[in-house]
Amino acid sequence: MPSGDGPEPLVTLREWLDRHIASVQHPQERRIGYGNVRHEYSEWGSGADRITNIAIIYEIPGGSTCQLNIDYNHAADRFSFLDPETCTRIDTEDLHVVMRLIESEVTAIPTKREDSLFTHVESLTRGGMRRSDIFAELNKLLQGEFLGGRINNRELKSAVQHVVRAADMAAQ
């Protein structure tokens, strides 16, 4: 979106992103399921050298923090970010490319959280932990104080089902 065709692309992105992130922050069950997702804007430089960084931050069970960073170069009127799949730098003027990236990342958070939770449960199982102790560990995650490391009721149900399926498969 070239400059002069309406608002600066960063303004449009900020308005969209603020609404999009807010939509997954309430109620609390949803906020937990999206890893306490939040975003921050920071700026470096001034004038022609001004860069705005957009950081989208969230947690997965186990305390890992994930972050997506997108830079906006005001002078070049371009966004840049690392492609999550190839780790190559992408530079684009196309605001819709950036919005699709963010949408994809945010939409994938619940699946990433569930995958991490399943990996954690499997690790506990391999370590010889009894099922009742695993359920107690999951209960701790459900009631944890750290919002981003906590799990919600849907994640708890899914993890319990995963434990039961794994035990059934091991018994066969």
N, C-alpha and C positions, 0 to 999 in steps of 0.2 A: 504494500500500500504506500505509494509515493507520498511525500509530504506535499501539502497544498491541496490534497483531496479530502479535506476534513480534518478531524482532530488527529494529533500525533498518535501513531499506532500504540505507543506506550500508554497513553491515556485510555484508549479503548480497551487495551488488555487489562489494565488495572481495574477498571470498572467491572469487566466480565469476571476476572479472577476473584475479586472481592465477593461477588455474588455467588460464584461457583463454590468457593471454599466455605462460605457461610451455609450453603445448602447441605453440607455434610457434617456440620458441627452441632446440630441439634436434632433430636434430643440427645441426651448423654449416651444412650446405648449406641446410637449411630456414630457419635463422635469417637467413642472407644473403638468401634468397628473400623473406623477410618484412621486409627492410630494417632488420634489427637492432631490431625492434620492442621497445619497452619502455614502462613506465608509471611515473608518479610521483604521489604524493599530497602536497598541501600544504594547510595550514590558515591562515586569517586570522580575526582577531577572537576573541572568547570569549563564552561564555554564549549569550544569545539572538541575538547578532550573528555567531556562528560559521559560517563557510563553508569547505567542503572542496572543493578543486579536484582533479580527476582529469585528468591529461594522458597521452595515448597518443601516443608519438613514434616516428617511423620515417623512414628515408631512402630516396630513390630514386636510381638511378644518375645521376651528374653532381653529386652532393653536395647536392642539395636536401633539406631537412628538412621533414617534414610533421608536423602536430600536430592532434589532436582534444582539445578541452577540454570538460569537463563539470563544472558546479558543483553542489554539494549544499548547500542552505540548511537547516541543522539545525532552526531555529525553525519554518520553514514546512513542513518535511518534504517538500521539492520539489527536483527536479533541473532544471537549465536548461542549454541548449547552443544553438549556432547550427546550424540545419538545413544540412547540406552542399550541398543542391541550391538552396535558396531564399535562404540566408543570413539567414533570419528567426530570431529567438529563440524557442525552444520551452521552455515551462515545463510540467513534468508531475510528478505523484506516482507515475505508473506505472513501476515498475522495469523491466518488460518492454520498454517503449519504449526505454529507455536501453540495455538489453542488446542489443536488435535493432540499434540504431544502432552500437554497438561491434562487434558481430558482422559487420555489413555493411562497416564501415570496414576491419576486419582482413582479412576475406575478400577485399576488393578490392585489397589491397596488391600481390600478385604481378602482377596485370593493370596496375596503375598503373606499376609498375616496368618491365614489358615495354614499355608504351606510351612511357615516357620513353626507354628504351634505343633503341627504333625511331626516335624523333624525333632522338635524338643521331646515330644512324647516317645517317639521311637528311640531316641537317645537314652531316655530314662529306662525304657524297657530293656534295651541292650545292656544297660548297666546293672540289670538284675532287680530293679525296683518292682515291688509288688503292685498289683492293680490298685489296691486300696490306697497305697501311698501315692501313686500317680494321681488318683482322684483328689487326694488331699492337696497335692501340688497344684492341680488345676483350680481347686477352690481358692487357694492363696492368690493365684493370678486373677481370679474373678473379683476378689476383694482388695486387691492391691491399692496402695495409696498413689502410686505413680500412674496417672491417667493413661499415658501412652503405652505403658507396659502391661496394663490391665487387659483382661479379655471381657467380652460381653456374653450375655446368655446364649446367643446363637453360636458363638465360637466355642463356648463350653460344651454345648450339646454336640456339636460337630466333633470336638476332641474326644469326648466320652465315647461316641459312636466309633471313632477311629480306634480307640483302645480296645473296645469290645470286638470289633472286626479282626484286629490283629491277633487277639487272644484266640478267637475262634479259628483263624487260619493256622495258628501255631499248634492248636490241639488236633487238627486233621492230619 
